[in-house]
């Protein structure tokens, strides 16, 4: 599960400030442990490039899907309170190309 949140409805790729939230099962985990990551992306005018910084990463614990989902939703709510209400969700399967779609702002604020 990957969702990118922006403050604007019309973000510019590699220009607009964003947060990427990721919840994924850990590779080769027998009991389906999950990892959660929050990444902040922003334009750095001084360096003249877009910078991605990992803000939160929980890979050490043995998160269950429910625990990881709770972290994902708590982060999403915190970001919505700061104005990051426009979400783009990656919808894909292994055989299809990646497609991004705009989520409803009401769903992001949840």
ABEGO torsion letter per residue (X at the ends): XBBBBBABABBBBGABBBBBBBBBBBBGBAAGBBBBBBBBBBBBAAAGBBBBBBABBBAABBBBAAAAAAAAAAAAAAAAAAGBABBBBBBBBAABBBBBBBBBAAAAAX
